[in-house]
Amino acid sequence: MDFELSEEHKIFQRTAAQFAQKEIAPLGEEYDEKEEYPRWIFPRSGELGFLGIPYPEQYGGTGPDTIALSLFAEETTKADAGIAMGLVVQNTVGTSPIYNFGSEELKQRYLVPAIRGEAIGAFALTEPNVGSDVSAVEMSAREEGESYILNGAKTFVSSGMMADYAIVAARTEKGKGHEGITIFLVEPQSSGFTRKGLKKLGIRAQDIAEFTFEDCHVPKENVLGEVGKGFYHLMSTVQKTRIVVGASSVGLARAAFETALRYAKERRQFGQPIGKFQGIQFKLADMATEIELASLAVYKAAWRNDKGEQCIKEASMAKLYASEMVNRVAYQALQIHGGYGYMREYPLERYYRDARIMEIFEGTSEIQRLIISRQLGL
Ligand SMILES: Cc1cc2nc3c(=O)[nH]c(=O)nc-3n(C[C@H](O)[C@H](O)[C@H](O)COP(=O)(O)OP(=O)(O)OC[C@H]3O[C@@H](n4cnc5c(N)ncnc54)[C@H](O)[C@@H]3O)c2cc1C
C-alpha cells in the first residue's frame, strides 16, 4: 500500500493542530491539577466543526471521515489527553449510537445539539460486575406502559458528571447473554437517577462518574435501535472507536517524544548534551520508530474503515500496539528527563499518568489480543 494523507487531510490536520496547540495545550496543566473540565471547549469545538467529524452535513457534521477523526484525536491528545478525551467521547460513543440507531426525532433532539457542542453526551456500558465481558450486563429494564423502568448501576462513565444525556445499556430479557440487551437514552433529570464523581490517576481534566438507577423511568421513544439487539448494535461500532484510541495514543506519544528530544539537546552532563550519548540516542531512535509504526497502523485501519471494509483485526492491532507503545515512550521520555521528569513542573509525569488509560478503556490489551487471536482462527 502506498500511503499518503490527501491534501484535504493535511489541511485538516494543520487546522486541528493549530486549534489544539492554541486553545487546548495552555489549559492542560491547570485543569489536570484542578481535576475539572473546561466545558466551554465543547461549544468552541462545535463552532469550528470538530464535533461532527463522523456525521453527515444534514446533522451539522463534516464527515463521515475516520482518517480526519483519527487526526483530530491525535492532535488534541498531543495538546492534552484529559481535555481531548471529552471531545473524543463526544465524537464517538457519546453520539454514534444515536446516529446509527436513533429515530429521526432523537437525532434532532440530541445529536444535532451534541454536534454543536451545546449538549454533552456520555456512554454507560460498564457496571461494577461487568467490564470486559460486556454481554453480562446486569442492569435491568422492565417494560411498563409507555416506559421502561431502569434499575442498577453503571460505573467509569466518561464525561458522566457533566453529561446532558447518557446512552445506557440495560437488560430487557434475563438469562439471554448477548441477546436481551437494549440501549436507552437517559436524561439526568429523570426520576431515580443519581450520579457521583470518581477520582483517577490520569486524564484528570476529564470527569468520570458512577450512575445509580432506582426505578428510573425512561420513555419508550428513547430506545435506540431494536429491543434486545443492543449488544450487536454496540459491537458494530467498536472498531472505529478502537482506531481512535490508537490515534490518541500516537498523539500523546508524540508530545512525550518531542519534549524528550528537545531536552536531550539542551541538558548537559559530563561536558556535553545528553543527546550525544548513545544510550540516550538509542532510546529516542526507538521511540521515533515505534511512533511511526503505530501511526501507520492507525491510519491504515482508519483508511480501511472509510472504505467500508471490515477491519476488526487491524483496528485491534492498531489499538493494542499504539496503546502499549505510548506507555513505553512516556516511560523513556520521563527517564531522559531524570529527576526533572518526576517533578510536576515538567509535563512528563502527566504524560506518564495519562498514557496508562490507553491500555485499559475500549477493550484492554488482553481483550485486543483475544480478538486478534480469534481473527487468526485460534
Ligand atoms: C478512565 C476510564 C474511562 C472509561 N470510560 C468508559 C465509558 O465512558 N463508558 C463505559 O461504559 N466504560 C468506560 N470505562 C470502562 C472500561 O472500558 C473498562 O474499565 C474496561 O473495559 C475493563 O473492564 P474492567 O475495568 O471491569 O476490568 P475487568 O474486565 O474486570 O478486567 C480485569 C483484568 O482481567 C483481564 N481480563 C478480563 N477478561 C479476560 C480474558 N478473557 N482473558 C484475559 N484477560 C482478561 C483484563 O484485561 C484486566 O487486565 C472507562 C474506564 C476508565 C478507567
The ligand as an SDF file (V2000), in Angstrom:
LIG
                    3D

 53 58  0  0  0  0  0  0  0  0999 V2000
  -10.7960    6.4030   32.7210 C   0  0  0  0  0  0  0  0  0  0  0  0
  -11.7840    5.3940   32.2430 C   0  0  0  0  0  0  0  0  0  0  0  0
  -12.7940    5.7820   31.3670 C   0  0  0  0  0  0  0  0  0  0  0  0
  -13.7630    4.8710   30.9790 C   0  0  0  0  0  0  0  0  0  0  0  0
  -14.8080    5.2820   30.1970 N   0  0  0  0  0  0  0  0  0  0  0  0
  -15.8560    4.4440   29.9890 C   0  0  0  0  0  0  0  0  0  0  0  0
  -17.0720    4.9110   29.4060 C   0  0  0  0  0  0  0  0  0  0  0  0
  -17.1930    6.0860   29.0360 O   0  0  0  0  0  0  0  0  0  0  0  0
  -18.1120    4.0480   29.2900 N   0  0  0  0  0  0  0  0  0  0  0  0
  -18.0320    2.7440   29.7000 C   0  0  0  0  0  0  0  0  0  0  0  0
  -19.0070    2.0090   29.5560 O   0  0  0  0  0  0  0  0  0  0  0  0
  -16.8840    2.2560   30.2380 N   0  0  0  0  0  0  0  0  0  0  0  0
  -15.8090    3.0730   30.4160 C   0  0  0  0  0  0  0  0  0  0  0  0
  -14.6580    2.6140   31.0170 N   0  0  0  0  0  0  0  0  0  0  0  0
  -14.5990    1.2140   31.4090 C   0  0  0  0  0  0  0  0  0  0  0  0
  -13.5540    0.4110   30.6390 C   0  0  0  0  0  0  0  0  0  0  0  0
  -13.9900    0.1750   29.3340 O   0  0  0  0  0  0  0  0  0  0  0  0
  -13.3090   -0.8740   31.4490 C   0  0  0  0  0  0  0  0  0  0  0  0
  -12.5940   -0.4890   32.6100 O   0  0  0  0  0  0  0  0  0  0  0  0
  -12.5370   -1.9130   30.6760 C   0  0  0  0  0  0  0  0  0  0  0  0
  -13.3040   -2.4210   29.6150 O   0  0  0  0  0  0  0  0  0  0  0  0
  -12.1060   -3.0870   31.5590 C   0  0  0  0  0  0  0  0  0  0  0  0
  -13.1490   -3.5420   32.3760 O   0  0  0  0  0  0  0  0  0  0  0  0
  -12.8790   -3.7070   33.9500 P   0  0  0  0  0  0  0  0  0  0  0  0
  -12.2470   -2.4660   34.4220 O   0  0  0  0  0  0  0  0  0  0  0  0
  -14.1240   -4.1470   34.6040 O   0  0  0  0  0  0  0  0  0  0  0  0
  -11.8000   -4.8710   34.0400 O   0  0  0  0  0  0  0  0  0  0  0  0
  -12.0780   -6.4560   34.0120 P   0  0  0  0  0  0  0  0  0  0  0  0
  -12.8840   -6.8240   32.8230 O   0  0  0  0  0  0  0  0  0  0  0  0
  -12.5540   -6.9030   35.3320 O   0  0  0  0  0  0  0  0  0  0  0  0
  -10.6050   -6.9960   33.7780 O   0  0  0  0  0  0  0  0  0  0  0  0
   -9.6330   -7.0920   34.8140 C   0  0  0  0  0  0  0  0  0  0  0  0
   -8.3690   -7.6840   34.1840 C   0  0  0  0  0  0  0  0  0  0  0  0
   -8.6450   -9.0060   33.6620 O   0  0  0  0  0  0  0  0  0  0  0  0
   -8.3150   -9.0560   32.2900 C   0  0  0  0  0  0  0  0  0  0  0  0
   -9.2400   -9.9280   31.5870 N   0  0  0  0  0  0  0  0  0  0  0  0
  -10.5990   -9.9030   31.6000 C   0  0  0  0  0  0  0  0  0  0  0  0
  -11.0930  -10.8630   30.8190 N   0  0  0  0  0  0  0  0  0  0  0  0
  -10.0280  -11.5170   30.2730 C   0  0  0  0  0  0  0  0  0  0  0  0
   -9.8690  -12.6170   29.3740 C   0  0  0  0  0  0  0  0  0  0  0  0
  -10.9320  -13.2180   28.8310 N   0  0  0  0  0  0  0  0  0  0  0  0
   -8.6220  -13.0250   29.0650 N   0  0  0  0  0  0  0  0  0  0  0  0
   -7.5410  -12.4090   29.6050 C   0  0  0  0  0  0  0  0  0  0  0  0
   -7.6100  -11.3750   30.4570 N   0  0  0  0  0  0  0  0  0  0  0  0
   -8.8420  -10.9350   30.7740 C   0  0  0  0  0  0  0  0  0  0  0  0
   -8.4200   -7.6130   31.8060 C   0  0  0  0  0  0  0  0  0  0  0  0
   -7.6900   -7.4090   30.6170 O   0  0  0  0  0  0  0  0  0  0  0  0
   -7.8620   -6.8660   33.0040 C   0  0  0  0  0  0  0  0  0  0  0  0
   -6.4610   -6.8980   32.9560 O   0  0  0  0  0  0  0  0  0  0  0  0
  -13.6730    3.5170   31.4060 C   0  0  0  0  0  0  0  0  0  0  0  0
  -12.6380    3.1100   32.2470 C   0  0  0  0  0  0  0  0  0  0  0  0
  -11.7260    4.0360   32.6900 C   0  0  0  0  0  0  0  0  0  0  0  0
  -10.6760    3.5910   33.6770 C   0  0  0  0  0  0  0  0  0  0  0  0
  1  2  1  0
  2  3  1  0
  2 52  2  0
  3  4  2  0
  4  5  1  0
  4 50  1  0
  5  6  2  0
  6  7  1  0
  6 13  1  0
  7  8  2  0
  7  9  1  0
  9 10  1  0
 10 11  2  0
 10 12  1  0
 12 13  2  0
 13 14  1  0
 14 15  1  0
 14 50  1  0
 15 16  1  0
 16 17  1  0
 16 18  1  0
 18 19  1  0
 18 20  1  0
 20 21  1  0
 20 22  1  0
 22 23  1  0
 23 24  1  0
 24 25  2  0
 24 26  1  0
 24 27  1  0
 27 28  1  0
 28 29  2  0
 28 30  1  0
 28 31  1  0
 31 32  1  0
 32 33  1  0
 33 34  1  0
 33 48  1  0
 34 35  1  0
 35 36  1  0
 35 46  1  0
 36 37  1  0
 36 45  1  0
 37 38  2  0
 38 39  1  0
 39 40  1  0
 39 45  2  0
 40 41  1  0
 40 42  2  0
 42 43  1  0
 43 44  2  0
 44 45  1  0
 46 47  1  0
 46 48  1  0
 48 49  1  0
 50 51  2  0
 51 52  1  0
 52 53  1  0
M  END
$$$$
